[in-house]
Structure formats: C-alpha cells, structure tokens
C-alpha cells in the first residue's frame, strides 16, 4: 500500500537530479572563455596607373639562321625606339623557335620554322604608349594591350585596405562579444590576406597589326579587396 507513492517520489527526485546534471554539462562554467571565428573585408574601386603593351616580332621560313637575324633586327630597332621615348620602359620577353607545318592532301607537312620574340612596353603616360604601340605595330604584331598598377599604388592601396579591414574585424569582434553576453575579447589568431583583384589579364589583340592611329589604352577601375580572418577569445 505504501510502496507506490514512495517509488513515484523517488523517480521524480532522480529525474530532477538528472536534469540538473544535464544542465551543468550543457552550460559552460561561469567565467569560461569561448572561441569565435570571424572575417572582415575592405574593398575599393581603383583605376590602374600604368599602361602595358606586348608586341611580337614574328618571321617564318626555312632558314632558321636568317629568321633569327631578322627577328633580332626587328626587336633591336623597336627597343631603341621605345627607350628613346620619354616615360616609357621596354624589355624583351619570350623568344621561341618552333616548327611550322601546313596541310597538304590530308597530311601534315613540315614547312620550315616560326621564330617569335616579344617586347613589353610600360608607361604611366597612356597616350604616349598608345602612340608608340601604333608606330611599332607597322613592323611588329600587337599581342595584347592593357593596364596595371605601379608598385607604389599597390602598396598604398594595400596599406589603406588593411587598416579598414582590421577596423572592420575589430568592430565585428566587439559586436559579437556583446551579442553573446561577454564583456571583452582578445585575438586568439589572425591572418591578414593579400591584395586581391590587382592582377587582371590584358586585352588580347589576337596578333592583329594595328592601324597608324594611336591605340586606345583606357584604364578601367578594378575592385581591389583585402580580407582579415581569424578567431577571437570571448571572456566574461
């Protein structure tokens, strides 16, 4: 007669104790720290400040020696003209000698050689580089034309975006700490990323010879971005 009430009370007491134990396991002790991963980015639209053009001297034939001499003469003449232009820097690039083939009666036949050498021009004066490229295109092929960032502009933008990204990271860390009910936070680990978006492929000209008119070199602004990511330790 008296066992049933006792067993019910005992079971209820056991359930309450188990619930209290689970609550203690699930909830961190008072004053415990927590780790939280965050990231923040800063970006800006920046126009490149350097014009870049790549041209190529190309000759085809059977006499490799004569082809090399002809390409070398074209390249030397173009280098002298470019280096005589104020504000323009010039340098040689790839040099290749490859077999040239043709198709005859369904068969691939060796038809001599193709010798190719490239010349790269850089200048902060976009108009001057456009005029020079058009002039050199009378004897060379225009491979590509585009724009780039100078080392000084890259560094300046990197520093500015880094400051903004770090400030944004700190603001997010402070907001997260307050949102989770912590009074303060400290950096556990952090990584500052590299400048993204500064490298863009130039406009390819498909080896088309240019007209005598200056080539248009218009720098379009690109979106530069820098990201700061890491984890913070939240503390009561």
trRosetta pair geometry for C-beta under 8 A, 3 or more apart (Angstrom, degrees):
i j d omega theta_ij theta_ji phi_ij phi_ji
1 4 7.9 -65 178 16 25 100
2 5 6.6 -53 -163 40 54 104
2 6 6.4 52 147 -20 75 115
3 6 5.7 -68 -153 42 35 113
3 7 6.0 33 156 -23 73 108
4 7 5.9 -56 -145 34 30 108
4 8 6.6 29 158 -19 64 104
5 8 5.8 -57 -150 35 34 111
5 9 6.4 31 156 -16 67 107
6 9 5.9 -57 -150 38 31 109
6 10 6.2 30 153 -19 66 108
7 10 5.6 -54 -145 38 32 112
7 11 6.3 34 156 -21 66 106
8 11 5.8 -55 -148 36 30 110
8 12 6.4 28 155 -17 64 106
9 12 5.8 -55 -147 38 31 110
9 13 6.3 31 154 -19 64 107
10 13 5.8 -57 -151 37 30 112
10 14 6.4 31 153 -20 64 106
11 14 5.7 -55 -149 35 32 111
11 15 6.4 32 154 -19 66 104
12 15 5.7 -53 -147 35 33 111
12 16 6.5 33 156 -19 65 104
13 16 5.8 -53 -149 34 33 111
13 17 6.5 31 154 -17 65 106
14 17 5.7 -56 -150 37 32 111
14 18 6.3 32 153 -19 66 106
15 18 5.7 -54 -146 37 32 111
15 19 6.3 34 155 -20 65 105
16 19 5.7 -53 -148 36 31 112
16 20 6.4 32 153 -19 64 105
17 20 5.7 -55 -151 36 32 112
17 21 6.4 34 151 -21 65 105
18 21 5.6 -53 -149 34 34 113
18 22 6.4 32 154 -17 66 103
19 22 5.8 -53 -147 37 32 109
19 23 6.4 35 153 -21 65 105
20 23 5.6 -53 -150 34 32 114
20 24 6.5 32 152 -19 64 104
21 24 5.8 -55 -152 35 32 110
21 25 6.5 30 151 -18 66 105
22 25 5.6 -55 -147 36 34 111
22 26 6.1 27 158 -16 68 109
23 26 6.0 -58 -142 40 29 106
23 27 6.0 4 168 1 67 115
24 27 6.6 -64 -132 48 23 94
28 32 3.9 -115 160 61 119 146
28 34 7.2 -147 -17 -68 169 101
29 32 4.9 107 62 -40 74 114
30 236 7.0 -68 178 49 65 173
31 236 5.0 -112 -114 54 42 131
32 236 7.5 56 44 -6 37 118
33 233 5.0 5 177 180 130 100
33 234 6.1 155 -162 75 69 53
33 235 5.0 -23 -106 -90 96 74
33 236 7.9 -130 -83 1 55 75
34 180 7.1 -106 64 147 145 151
34 182 7.4 -136 36 -63 106 141
34 233 7.3 153 75 -158 34 55
34 234 4.5 -13 59 53 88 110
35 188 5.9 9 -129 -33 101 167
35 231 5.3 13 -175 172 100 127
35 232 7.4 160 -151 80 55 37
35 233 5.8 -29 -95 -100 67 65
35 234 7.5 -162 -76 11 17 82
36 173 7.9 150 85 -129 119 73
36 176 5.8 -176 129 149 159 144
36 180 7.6 -162 -64 -15 147 157
36 231 6.4 159 80 -156 35 77
36 232 5.5 -21 63 59 89 85
36 234 6.0 49 -5 -27 117 113
37 229 7.6 15 -177 -178 92 90
37 230 7.3 -147 -142 123 67 25
37 231 4.7 -43 -93 -94 63 86
38 169 6.3 129 117 -151 120 81
38 172 5.3 159 -166 114 136 126
38 173 6.0 -142 25 -75 167 77
38 176 6.7 -133 -80 -15 130 155
38 229 7.2 -167 100 -144 48 57
38 230 6.8 -11 60 67 77 59
38 231 7.1 131 15 -110 72 35
38 232 6.3 7 9 -1 121 108
39 169 7.3 -43 -157 -107 26 99
39 227 6.0 11 -179 -179 112 107
39 228 6.7 172 -152 91 64 48
39 229 3.7 -12 -104 -103 104 88
39 230 7.6 123 -87 12 67 48
40 165 5.6 157 106 -166 90 69
40 166 8.0 146 78 -89 123 11
40 168 3.7 -176 168 111 137 104
40 169 4.1 -152 28 -70 127 64
40 171 7.7 108 -110 51 159 90
40 172 5.4 -176 -67 0 122 137
40 227 7.2 167 88 -151 34 65
40 228 5.5 -9 60 60 82 94
40 229 7.9 170 20 -79 50 54
41 165 5.8 -22 -143 -118 25 107
41 168 7.2 -53 50 85 25 153
41 225 5.6 1 -177 -170 120 104
41 226 6.8 163 -152 83 72 39
41 227 4.4 -30 -96 -98 92 79
41 228 7.5 176 -84 20 42 64
42 161 4.5 179 93 -158 112 74
42 162 7.7 -137 45 -50 132 13
42 164 3.6 113 -120 99 157 113
42 165 4.1 -119 0 -59 104 76
42 168 6.2 170 -62 -2 93 136
42 225 7.2 164 85 -148 41 59
42 226 5.8 -11 58 58 87 87
43 161 7.0 39 -92 -132 27 122
43 197 7.8 68 -140 6 105 156
43 223 5.6 14 178 -179 123 93
43 224 6.3 169 -151 86 70 47
43 225 4.1 -20 -96 -96 102 80
43 226 7.6 168 -81 17 57 57
44 157 6.9 -142 62 -149 125 105
44 160 7.5 -10 0 107 152 122
44 161 6.5 -133 5 -83 108 105
44 223 7.5 167 85 -148 25 57
44 224 5.7 -16 61 58 75 95
45 221 4.4 54 167 148 97 129
45 222 7.1 176 -148 85 64 20
45 223 5.6 -33 -93 -91 70 63
45 224 7.7 155 -103 14 19 76
46 149 7.5 40 118 -101 123 124
46 153 7.4 159 164 169 134 115
46 157 5.7 -43 -57 -104 169 143
46 221 6.0 160 79 -152 15 89
46 222 6.5 -31 63 60 69 69
46 224 5.3 -3 20 -2 119 124
47 147 8.0 -29 175 138 72 154
47 219 4.9 99 -178 119 96 115
47 220 7.1 -133 -123 141 84 14
47 221 4.4 -59 -70 -86 70 75
47 222 7.8 121 -106 9 30 66
48 147 3.7 146 81 141 143 113
48 148 5.5 130 -158 76 135 10
48 149 5.2 -110 -127 -66 80 62
48 153 7.8 134 -145 98 47 156
48 219 4.5 -137 58 -151 87 127
48 222 7.1 41 -40 6 91 111
49 124 6.0 -4 153 -133 86 92
49 147 8.0 119 28 -177 16 111
49 149 6.4 57 27 -134 84 53
49 150 5.3 -50 78 -3 113 105
49 153 5.2 149 17 -42 130 155
49 219 7.4 49 -71 -126 25 175
50 122 5.7 2 176 -169 117 97
50 123 7.0 153 -157 77 73 23
50 124 5.7 -50 -102 -87 66 60
50 147 6.3 141 81 -164 52 70
50 148 4.7 -35 76 69 109 82
50 149 6.7 132 20 -135 105 5
50 150 5.2 125 -39 -59 121 79
51 121 7.9 -12 112 114 89 93
51 122 7.1 161 82 -151 53 46
51 123 5.4 -18 57 64 99 78
51 124 7.5 145 11 -116 82 11
51 125 7.4 -68 22 83 124 36
51 126 4.4 133 -51 -113 135 68
51 129 4.2 -179 99 54 133 154
51 130 7.3 -74 -179 -42 159 77
51 145 7.8 -4 -177 -172 94 87
51 146 7.8 174 -155 102 57 31
51 147 5.6 -43 -105 -103 48 77
51 148 8.0 141 -116 22 5 76
51 217 4.5 50 -136 154 128 149
51 219 7.2 -114 -82 -59 76 104
52 120 6.8 -13 -166 -171 92 97
52 121 7.0 157 -154 84 44 58
52 122 5.3 -5 -102 -101 76 78
52 129 7.9 -34 -62 -179 11 155
52 145 7.3 170 94 -153 57 45
52 146 5.5 -15 65 71 97 73
52 147 6.3 154 15 -109 87 19
52 148 5.1 50 -25 -8 131 112
52 202 6.3 -108 90 -92 111 136
53 120 7.3 163 85 -154 46 51
53 121 4.6 -4 57 55 94 106
53 129 5.9 167 -7 169 120 109
53 133 4.5 -102 -171 -96 170 130
53 142 7.0 -53 -170 -143 107 94
53 144 7.2 -177 -150 95 47 55
53 145 4.6 -1 -111 -111 85 84
53 146 7.8 153 -83 23 49 51
53 215 7.4 106 -108 75 138 147
53 217 7.4 -84 -60 -91 106 133
54 93 6.9 -8 -141 3 110 155
54 118 5.7 -3 -174 -173 101 119
54 119 7.2 156 -155 80 54 46
54 120 5.1 -18 -101 -101 79 76
54 121 7.7 -168 -76 20 33 71
54 142 7.8 107 83 -167 54 54
54 143 4.4 -53 106 66 99 115
54 144 4.8 24 42 49 109 87
54 145 7.5 -149 26 -69 63 49
54 202 7.2 135 8 71 110 159
55 78 7.0 -136 89 -169 135 153
55 118 6.9 153 83 -155 38 67
55 119 5.0 -18 64 61 89 98
55 121 7.3 30 1 -7 104 109
55 133 6.8 180 -57 -142 122 81
55 136 5.7 -85 -66 120 179 125
55 137 6.8 -131 -123 -84 127 69
55 140 4.1 61 162 131 120 136
55 141 6.4 157 -163 78 72 44
55 142 5.6 -41 -105 -103 82 47
55 143 6.2 175 -110 4 21 88
56 116 5.7 -3 -177 -167 121 97
56 117 6.8 157 -154 80 71 36
56 118 4.8 -36 -96 -98 81 71
56 119 7.3 178 -85 17 31 75
56 140 6.1 155 69 -173 32 96
56 141 4.8 -22 61 61 90 99
56 143 5.1 78 -18 -49 108 116
56 207 7.0 -43 47 -119 129 92
57 71 4.7 138 119 -150 117 76
57 74 3.9 149 -132 97 135 131
57 75 5.0 -111 4 -58 148 83
57 78 7.2 -156 -57 0 116 141
57 116 7.1 163 83 -150 54 47
57 117 5.1 -6 54 59 100 90
57 118 7.9 -165 18 -82 68 26
57 119 7.3 60 -17 -15 94 109
57 139 7.6 -2 -112 134 91 89
57 140 5.4 -61 -76 -113 64 93
57 141 7.8 168 -84 17 20 82
58 71 7.4 25 -102 -107 13 109
58 114 6.8 -9 -164 -172 95 96
58 115 7.3 163 -149 85 46 53
58 116 4.8 1 -105 -106 82 86
58 141 5.9 6 7 1 119 128
58 207 7.7 15 -9 -151 155 123
59 67 4.7 -177 100 -147 117 84
59 70 4.8 81 -66 93 169 128
59 71 5.3 -133 13 -59 115 90
59 74 7.9 163 -39 -3 114 141
59 114 7.5 167 87 -151 40 53
59 115 5.3 -8 60 57 87 98
60 67 7.3 19 -120 -119 10 129
60 100 5.4 80 -148 -78 111 166
60 112 6.2 105 173 99 79 127
60 113 7.0 -172 -146 92 58 44
60 114 4.9 -19 -100 -100 88 74
60 115 7.7 -180 -83 20 39 67
61 66 6.6 -53 92 85 145 113
61 67 5.3 -175 49 -70 104 108
61 112 5.2 -117 141 -179 22 149
61 113 6.7 -20 70 54 50 78
62 111 8.0 -93 -79 162 88 46
62 112 4.0 -96 -79 -109 57 105
62 113 7.0 113 -124 11 24 84
63 66 3.9 40 106 20 121 114
63 67 6.3 160 91 -17 64 85
64 67 5.5 -57 -147 38 33 114
64 68 6.2 35 156 -21 67 104
64 97 6.4 53 -147 -158 112 137
64 113 5.2 34 -91 35 85 163
64 115 7.1 126 -149 -60 68 122
65 68 5.8 -53 -149 34 29 111
65 69 6.5 28 153 -17 63 106
66 69 5.6 -53 -149 36 34 112
66 70 6.3 33 154 -20 66 106
67 70 5.8 -56 -146 36 31 110
67 71 6.3 26 158 -14 66 107
67 97 7.6 120 102 -123 129 103
67 113 6.0 -144 20 90 166 113
67 115 4.2 143 145 4 115 134
68 71 6.0 -57 -143 40 28 106
68 72 6.0 29 158 -20 64 111
68 97 7.4 -23 -77 -86 98 127
68 115 5.8 -146 -77 -138 54 160
69 72 5.8 -58 -146 39 27 113
69 73 6.3 28 156 -21 63 106
70 73 5.9 -54 -149 34 29 110
70 74 6.6 29 154 -17 63 105
70 115 7.7 123 65 72 94 134
71 74 5.7 -54 -150 36 33 111
71 75 6.2 29 155 -17 67 109
71 115 4.8 -123 -26 121 148 117
71 116 7.2 -143 -130 -105 143 14
71 117 5.2 122 165 9 119 116
72 75 5.8 -58 -145 39 29 109
72 76 6.2 31 157 -21 66 107
72 117 7.6 73 -80 5 49 160
73 76 5.8 -53 -144 35 29 111
73 77 6.4 28 158 -17 63 107
74 77 6.0 -60 -151 37 27 108
74 78 6.3 22 155 -15 64 110
74 117 8.0 150 78 60 104 114
74 139 5.7 -163 -143 146 105 117
74 140 6.6 140 165 -77 119 88
75 78 5.8 -57 -146 39 31 110
75 79 6.2 34 155 -22 66 106
75 92 6.4 47 -177 -107 130 116
75 117 5.2 -37 -71 101 141 135
75 119 6.2 175 -139 -62 85 115
76 79 5.7 -53 -147 35 30 113
76 80 6.5 29 156 -19 64 104
77 80 5.9 -53 -150 34 31 110
77 81 6.5 27 154 -15 64 107
77 139 7.4 -12 89 90 130 160
78 81 5.8 -56 -148 39 32 110
78 82 6.1 30 156 -19 67 109
78 90 7.7 -161 133 -172 83 148
78 119 5.4 -102 115 -55 135 174
78 136 5.2 74 -135 -141 106 119
78 139 7.1 -150 -68 81 106 117
78 140 6.0 41 -89 -38 149 138
79 82 5.8 -57 -143 38 29 109
79 83 6.1 19 163 -12 66 111
79 90 5.7 177 -134 118 65 134
79 92 7.1 -34 -82 -55 126 93
79 119 6.8 -141 -71 -128 76 127
80 83 6.2 -60 -141 42 25 104
80 84 6.3 24 157 -20 61 111
81 84 5.9 -63 -151 36 28 110
81 85 7.0 33 151 -29 62 104
81 132 7.4 161 134 -154 102 101
81 135 7.2 -139 159 115 142 125
81 136 6.7 169 88 -84 138 99
82 85 5.8 -55 -160 21 36 114
82 88 5.5 -114 -176 123 78 127
82 90 3.6 79 118 -54 139 152
82 119 7.2 180 -22 168 156 128
82 121 5.7 -130 -143 -104 132 108
82 132 6.3 96 -112 175 73 137
82 136 7.2 12 -64 -69 99 142
83 88 7.5 -131 -95 92 27 93
83 90 5.6 -105 -58 36 76 119
85 88 4.2 15 92 26 110 131
85 123 7.9 -52 117 -88 118 143
85 128 6.4 153 169 170 119 114
85 132 5.4 -14 -90 -91 171 138
86 128 7.6 -86 77 -153 72 157
87 123 5.2 75 133 -149 89 106
87 124 6.4 -95 -173 47 111 83
87 125 4.7 55 126 3 147 124
87 128 5.9 75 79 75 123 162
88 121 5.8 -18 -169 -163 109 102
88 122 7.2 145 -158 74 59 42
88 123 4.4 -35 -101 -76 68 122
88 125 7.5 -76 -63 51 79 107
88 128 6.3 -137 -55 127 108 117
88 129 6.3 147 -109 -90 109 79
88 132 6.1 33 -98 -1 164 170
89 121 7.3 149 79 -156 49 50
89 122 4.9 -17 61 62 98 95
89 123 7.0 168 17 -73 67 65
90 119 6.3 -3 -169 -178 104 101
90 120 7.0 161 -151 83 54 50
90 121 5.3 -15 -100 -101 83 70
90 122 7.8 -178 -76 22 39 69
91 119 7.5 164 86 -154 31 60
91 120 5.5 -17 64 58 80 96
92 95 7.3 15 162 -52 119 106
92 117 6.5 -25 -158 173 109 108
92 118 7.0 125 -168 83 60 57
92 119 6.0 -40 -107 -100 56 64
92 120 7.8 133 -135 15 8 81
93 117 7.6 148 65 -180 66 63
93 118 3.8 -33 61 84 114 110
93 119 6.8 -155 8 -73 93 15
93 120 5.4 82 -45 -23 119 107
94 116 7.4 8 110 112 99 96
94 117 7.1 -163 98 -139 53 45
94 118 5.0 43 45 16 78 117
95 116 7.4 178 -148 94 39 54
95 117 4.5 6 -109 -107 80 91
95 118 7.7 -133 -66 17 52 69
96 114 7.9 10 108 105 95 87
96 115 7.3 179 92 -148 51 45
96 116 5.1 -4 57 59 92 94
96 117 7.7 176 20 -75 58 52
97 113 5.9 -3 -172 -177 88 125
97 114 7.5 166 -151 83 44 48
97 115 5.1 -7 -104 -103 79 78
97 116 8.0 177 -77 22 37 65
98 113 6.9 148 78 -158 35 74
98 114 5.2 -18 64 60 87 95
98 116 7.7 -9 14 12 104 108
99 110 5.8 -60 -172 -133 119 98
99 112 7.8 156 -157 101 58 30
99 113 6.2 -60 -113 -105 36 64
99 114 7.7 23 108 15 13 84
100 110 7.5 94 75 -165 52 59
100 111 5.1 -73 108 78 91 86
100 112 5.0 -9 52 78 116 74
100 113 5.6 156 -2 -130 98 7
100 114 4.6 110 -69 -33 108 93
101 108 5.1 11 174 -177 134 97
101 109 6.4 150 -158 74 79 38
101 110 5.8 -51 -101 -101 79 40
101 111 5.8 125 -132 13 23 94
102 108 7.6 159 82 -152 30 55
102 109 5.5 -25 66 63 79 92
102 111 4.4 54 -5 -35 103 146
103 106 7.1 4 -179 -115 100 12
103 107 7.0 155 -155 75 61 32
103 108 5.9 -35 -98 -95 69 57
103 109 7.3 145 -111 15 17 84
104 107 5.9 -31 71 63 69 85
104 109 5.0 0 20 -3 114 134
118 143 6.5 -24 -127 -4 114 154
119 136 7.6 -106 84 170 142 150
119 140 6.9 -52 32 -143 123 162
121 129 5.8 158 129 -143 121 102
121 132 6.5 -173 -159 102 160 128
121 133 6.6 -152 51 -76 149 90
122 129 7.7 -32 -168 -106 14 139
122 148 7.3 -43 -130 44 110 127
123 126 7.3 173 96 -75 97 29
123 128 5.7 -105 146 82 156 108
123 129 4.2 -179 45 -59 124 112
123 132 7.9 104 -12 28 151 138
124 150 7.2 1 -87 -59 106 132
125 128 3.8 32 113 19 122 118
125 129 6.4 148 90 -17 70 84
126 129 6.0 -59 -149 38 31 107
126 130 6.4 33 153 -21 65 107
126 147 7.7 -16 -107 -99 113 111
126 217 4.5 -152 -168 91 96 111
126 218 7.5 90 172 -89 149 32
126 219 6.8 -120 -91 -22 143 100
127 130 5.6 -56 -151 35 32 113
127 131 6.5 30 154 -17 66 104
127 214 6.9 10 -164 174 67 155
127 217 7.8 -154 -72 48 29 104
128 131 5.9 -54 -149 36 32 109
128 132 6.3 27 155 -15 66 109
129 132 5.7 -55 -142 41 33 109
129 133 6.1 37 157 -24 66 107
129 217 5.9 -7 86 9 109 164
130 133 5.8 -52 -143 34 27 111
130 134 6.5 27 157 -17 61 106
130 214 4.1 66 129 172 102 101
130 215 4.5 -144 -151 66 80 64
130 216 6.3 31 -131 -95 139 15
130 217 4.8 -148 -68 1 103 104
131 134 5.9 -58 -153 36 30 110
131 135 6.5 29 151 -19 65 107
131 214 4.4 -37 -82 -107 59 112
132 135 5.6 -55 -150 36 34 113
132 136 6.2 25 157 -12 69 108
133 136 6.0 -58 -143 43 29 104
133 137 6.1 39 154 -32 64 108
133 142 6.4 66 175 -108 108 116
133 145 6.5 66 -160 -103 166 128
133 210 6.7 66 133 11 89 165
133 214 7.7 84 56 -157 88 63
133 215 4.8 -50 89 23 124 131
133 217 7.8 111 14 -48 146 123
134 137 5.6 -50 -146 26 29 118
134 210 5.2 -113 -120 120 63 134
134 211 6.9 -21 -147 87 107 53
134 212 6.1 83 164 -176 112 28
134 213 6.1 -113 -141 94 152 30
134 214 4.9 -124 -6 -111 144 33
134 215 5.2 178 -59 -22 90 81
135 138 6.5 -41 -180 1 39 110
135 212 8.0 46 -90 -150 49 66
136 139 6.7 -72 -173 49 53 86
136 140 5.1 -9 151 32 91 121
137 140 6.0 -77 -108 70 36 75
137 141 7.3 48 -140 -134 77 17
137 142 5.1 -14 -107 -43 118 102
137 209 5.5 139 169 -164 97 65
137 210 3.6 26 128 37 169 102
137 211 7.9 13 99 34 136 19
137 215 7.5 103 -21 -46 146 123
138 209 7.8 77 -108 -170 25 112
138 212 7.3 36 -75 -98 108 77
141 207 4.6 -1 173 -158 138 74
141 208 7.3 124 -159 57 89 15
141 209 6.0 -76 -115 -77 64 68
142 145 6.4 -16 -177 -37 116 110
142 205 4.5 -21 113 86 99 163
142 207 7.5 157 70 -139 49 25
142 208 6.3 -29 58 73 98 64
142 209 6.9 125 8 -125 89 25
142 210 5.0 61 -19 -36 139 106
142 215 7.1 147 -121 -90 156 155
143 204 7.3 -47 160 -144 60 71
143 205 6.2 137 145 45 11 101
143 207 6.3 7 -103 -84 61 63
144 202 4.1 98 159 102 122 124
144 203 6.2 156 -160 79 79 46
144 204 5.1 -40 -99 -104 96 49
144 205 5.9 -171 -91 1 33 88
145 202 6.2 176 80 175 15 119
145 203 5.7 -27 68 65 68 100
145 205 6.3 50 3 -44 94 122
145 215 5.9 -111 -127 142 172 141
145 217 6.0 -108 165 -99 114 96
146 200 7.3 -151 175 99 139 95
146 201 7.5 -160 -76 135 168 40
146 202 2.9 -141 -4 -130 135 85
146 203 5.2 152 -75 9 92 75
146 217 7.7 154 -141 -144 6 92
147 202 7.8 142 15 -113 39 87
147 217 6.8 130 -65 176 95 97
147 219 4.1 111 -109 -108 173 93
147 220 7.7 162 37 28 136 59
149 153 4.8 -125 -169 87 95 117
149 154 4.8 116 123 -61 126 88
149 157 7.6 -63 -159 17 149 138
149 198 5.3 -65 19 -159 139 106
150 153 4.7 90 55 10 83 101
150 154 6.9 -145 92 -6 42 87
151 154 5.7 -54 -147 36 31 114
151 155 6.4 29 157 -18 65 107
152 155 6.0 -57 -150 37 29 108
152 156 6.3 28 154 -19 65 109
153 156 5.6 -54 -143 38 33 112
153 157 6.2 26 160 -13 67 108
154 157 6.2 -62 -147 41 25 104
154 158 6.0 28 155 -22 64 111
154 195 6.4 178 -166 63 88 167
154 198 5.9 58 -117 -143 102 155
155 158 5.6 -55 -143 36 29 114
155 159 6.3 28 159 -18 64 106
156 159 6.1 -56 -150 35 27 108
156 160 6.4 21 155 -14 63 110
157 160 5.7 -57 -143 40 33 109
157 161 6.0 25 162 -12 69 110
157 195 6.7 85 103 -131 103 137
157 198 7.8 152 81 -87 141 118
157 224 5.5 9 161 116 138 163
158 161 6.2 -60 -141 43 24 103
158 162 6.1 28 158 -24 62 111
158 195 4.7 -82 -95 -59 95 124
158 226 6.6 116 -142 -77 60 144
159 162 5.8 -56 -146 34 26 113
159 163 6.6 27 156 -19 62 103
160 163 6.0 -54 -154 32 30 109
160 164 6.6 22 152 -12 64 108
161 164 5.6 -57 -147 42 36 110
161 165 6.0 36 156 -21 70 107
161 195 7.0 111 57 -111 143 89
161 224 6.5 -122 -56 122 153 105
161 225 7.2 170 -166 -160 146 23
161 226 3.9 121 126 21 121 123
162 165 5.8 -54 -140 38 29 109
162 166 6.2 29 159 -18 64 106
162 192 6.1 33 -137 -162 108 129
162 226 5.6 -66 -71 130 60 155
162 228 7.5 100 -148 -61 64 113
163 166 6.0 -57 -148 37 27 109
163 167 6.4 27 154 -18 63 108
164 167 5.7 -55 -147 37 32 112
164 168 6.3 31 154 -18 65 106
165 168 5.6 -54 -147 38 32 111
165 169 6.3 37 151 -23 65 103
165 192 7.5 124 94 -137 132 86
165 226 5.2 -113 -28 102 148 93
165 227 6.3 -171 -148 -130 142 19
165 228 4.3 142 141 -8 110 107
166 169 5.5 -50 -147 33 33 114
166 170 6.5 33 154 -18 64 104
166 192 7.6 -20 -70 -103 100 112
166 228 5.6 114 -81 -56 55 167
167 170 5.8 -53 -149 36 31 111
167 171 6.4 33 152 -20 64 106
168 171 5.6 -52 -147 36 33 113
168 172 6.4 32 155 -17 65 105
168 228 7.6 147 68 43 93 117
169 172 5.9 -57 -150 38 30 109
169 173 6.3 32 152 -21 65 107
169 190 7.5 89 163 -138 156 127
169 228 4.6 -74 -49 96 141 127
169 230 7.5 50 -164 36 138 101
170 173 5.5 -53 -146 35 32 114
170 174 6.4 32 155 -19 65 104
171 174 5.8 -53 -148 35 31 110
171 175 6.4 27 155 -15 64 108
172 175 5.8 -56 -145 40 32 110
172 176 6.1 32 156 -20 66 107
173 176 5.8 -55 -145 37 28 110
173 177 6.4 30 156 -21 63 106
173 185 5.2 -152 165 97 104 152
173 187 7.9 -45 -123 -82 162 72
173 232 4.8 119 -136 -52 116 166
174 177 5.8 -53 -148 33 29 112
174 178 6.5 24 156 -12 63 108
174 185 7.1 -145 -88 29 45 125
175 178 6.0 -59 -150 41 30 108
175 179 6.0 31 154 -22 66 111
176 179 5.6 -57 -143 38 30 113
176 180 6.3 13 163 -5 66 110
176 185 7.5 58 79 -69 96 157
176 232 7.4 128 76 61 133 135
176 234 7.4 -108 121 -83 97 124
177 180 6.4 -68 -147 45 25 98
177 182 4.4 -84 -165 76 80 105
177 183 7.4 -44 159 84 115 12
177 184 6.5 -23 -177 177 151 8
177 185 4.3 -126 -75 -37 136 117
177 232 7.6 -80 -61 123 104 137
177 234 5.3 176 -116 -126 82 98
178 181 7.7 46 -178 -68 30 21
178 182 7.4 -91 -67 60 24 63
180 234 6.0 -12 82 -162 137 163
182 185 6.5 84 111 -64 133 84
182 234 4.0 -166 -24 178 172 102
182 235 6.0 106 -169 63 119 27
182 236 5.8 -100 -134 -80 73 48
183 235 7.0 -54 58 100 81 70
183 236 5.9 65 11 -168 100 37
184 234 8.0 154 90 -156 41 51
184 235 5.3 -23 74 67 86 98
185 232 4.7 25 175 162 121 126
185 233 6.5 156 -158 77 69 47
185 234 5.3 -29 -101 -102 93 55
185 235 6.7 162 -95 17 36 80
186 232 6.7 160 79 -162 32 80
186 233 5.1 -15 61 56 85 101
186 235 6.9 26 1 -6 97 124
187 190 5.3 -39 -165 -27 124 120
187 230 6.5 16 -158 122 96 143
187 231 8.0 113 -166 87 57 48
187 232 5.8 -55 -108 -109 41 76
187 233 7.7 26 106 13 7 84
188 230 7.0 176 65 158 75 100
188 231 4.4 -38 62 99 123 93
188 232 5.8 168 -1 -125 92 16
188 233 4.7 111 -65 -36 104 93
189 230 5.1 -151 104 -157 57 104
189 231 5.5 29 47 41 82 91
190 228 6.5 2 -174 -179 107 96
190 229 7.3 165 -152 93 62 34
190 230 3.2 -66 -104 -48 56 163
190 231 7.7 -145 -70 32 60 45
191 228 7.3 170 85 -155 47 54
191 229 5.5 -15 59 67 94 80
191 230 5.7 153 9 -71 66 92
192 226 7.5 5 -177 172 84 109
192 228 5.4 -18 -109 -107 65 85
193 196 7.1 -13 138 -28 125 107
193 226 5.8 176 77 -164 94 64
193 227 4.3 31 16 61 143 79
193 228 6.8 -134 6 -73 86 36
193 229 7.1 53 -40 6 106 98
194 226 7.4 -113 123 -123 18 86
195 198 5.3 36 126 -19 115 126
195 224 6.0 -17 -170 -167 99 106
195 225 7.7 138 -160 71 52 39
195 226 5.6 -36 -100 -79 56 100
196 224 7.0 146 76 -159 51 53
196 225 4.7 -29 65 66 105 89
196 226 6.9 164 14 -80 83 44
196 227 7.6 15 2 -4 129 98
197 200 7.5 10 -180 -57 55 99
197 222 5.3 173 161 147 101 109
197 223 5.2 -99 -152 91 157 61
197 224 4.6 -159 76 -104 121 43
197 225 5.6 90 -9 13 127 82
198 222 7.2 141 -108 95 31 139
198 224 6.0 41 -65 -112 79 105
200 222 5.8 -146 -40 -98 141 149
201 204 7.7 -18 152 -37 111 95
205 208 5.1 -115 157 37 93 92
205 210 7.8 -35 -170 -67 150 92
210 213 7.9 -118 160 61 99 63
210 215 5.5 -59 -141 -73 149 111
